[in-house]
Amino acid sequence: MTKKEKDILAAYSIFEEGQGKLVLEDLEKSCFMKDTPFVSDPHVTAFNCGKQDVYQRIVLIMEELKKPVKRQEKAEIQEETEK
């Protein structure tokens, strides 16, 4: 994993607690995760589905951070940024 990839993963950890968690909860609502994105206008439906995709990407990356190997790498990244 490159340093840039590690930096990106570390940045996503902001959604795990505090204000980042509040933002993620708001995105869940506004990105149609609990409602259907489908409406009568196909262009609006496509736009709504795009919002869902963004939210799903954030969640997917956060799940990657929870994997044991990733947690170790995350700890190493945090140690590097604290130096």
C-alpha positions as CSV (number, residue, x, y, z in Angstrom):
1,M,0.0,0.0,0.0
2,T,1.4,3.4,-1.0
3,K,1.7,6.3,1.4
4,K,-1.0,8.1,-0.4
5,E,-3.4,5.2,0.0
6,K,-2.6,5.0,3.7
7,D,-3.2,8.7,4.0
8,I,-6.6,8.4,2.3
9,L,-7.6,5.5,4.6
10,A,-6.5,7.6,7.6
11,A,-8.6,10.5,6.5
12,Y,-11.7,8.4,6.3
13,S,-11.3,7.5,10.0
14,I,-12.8,11.0,10.7
15,F,-16.2,9.4,10.2
16,E,-15.7,7.0,13.1
17,E,-16.4,9.4,16.0
18,G,-17.4,12.9,17.0
19,Q,-18.5,15.3,14.4
20,G,-17.5,13.0,11.6
21,K,-20.0,10.4,12.9
22,L,-22.7,13.1,12.9
23,V,-21.9,14.0,9.3
24,L,-22.0,10.4,8.3
25,E,-25.5,10.0,9.9
26,D,-26.7,13.1,8.0
27,L,-25.3,11.7,4.8
28,E,-27.1,8.5,5.4
29,K,-30.4,10.4,5.4
30,S,-29.6,12.8,2.5
31,C,-28.2,10.0,0.3
32,F,-31.3,7.9,0.2
33,M,-30.0,5.0,2.2
34,K,-33.3,4.5,4.0
35,D,-35.5,5.7,1.2
36,T,-35.8,4.8,-2.4
37,P,-33.8,7.0,-4.8
38,F,-36.3,6.3,-7.6
39,V,-38.6,9.0,-8.8
40,S,-40.6,9.6,-12.0
41,D,-37.8,11.7,-13.6
42,P,-35.0,9.3,-14.8
43,H,-32.4,12.1,-14.5
44,V,-33.3,12.8,-10.9
45,T,-33.2,9.1,-10.2
46,A,-29.7,8.9,-11.7
47,F,-28.6,11.8,-9.5
48,N,-30.1,10.2,-6.4
49,C,-28.3,6.9,-7.2
50,G,-25.1,8.8,-7.5
51,K,-25.6,10.2,-4.0
52,Q,-26.1,6.6,-2.8
53,D,-22.8,5.5,-4.5
54,V,-20.8,8.2,-2.6
55,Y,-22.2,7.2,0.7
56,Q,-21.7,3.5,0.0
57,R,-18.0,4.2,-0.9
58,I,-17.5,6.0,2.4
59,V,-19.0,3.0,4.3
60,L,-17.0,0.5,2.3
61,I,-13.7,2.2,3.0
62,M,-14.6,2.5,6.7
63,E,-15.3,-1.3,6.7
64,E,-11.8,-1.8,5.3
65,L,-10.4,0.2,8.2
66,K,-12.0,-2.2,10.6
67,K,-10.2,-5.2,9.3
68,P,-7.3,-6.2,11.7
69,V,-4.5,-5.6,9.2
70,K,-5.9,-2.3,8.3
71,R,-6.2,-1.3,12.0
72,Q,-2.5,-2.0,12.4
73,E,-1.7,0.1,9.4
74,K,-4.0,2.8,10.7
75,A,-2.1,2.8,14.0
76,E,1.2,3.1,12.1
77,I,-0.2,6.0,10.0
78,Q,-1.4,7.8,13.1
79,E,2.0,7.4,14.7
80,E,3.7,8.8,11.6
81,T,1.4,11.9,11.6
82,E,2.0,12.6,15.2
83,K,5.8,12.9,14.7
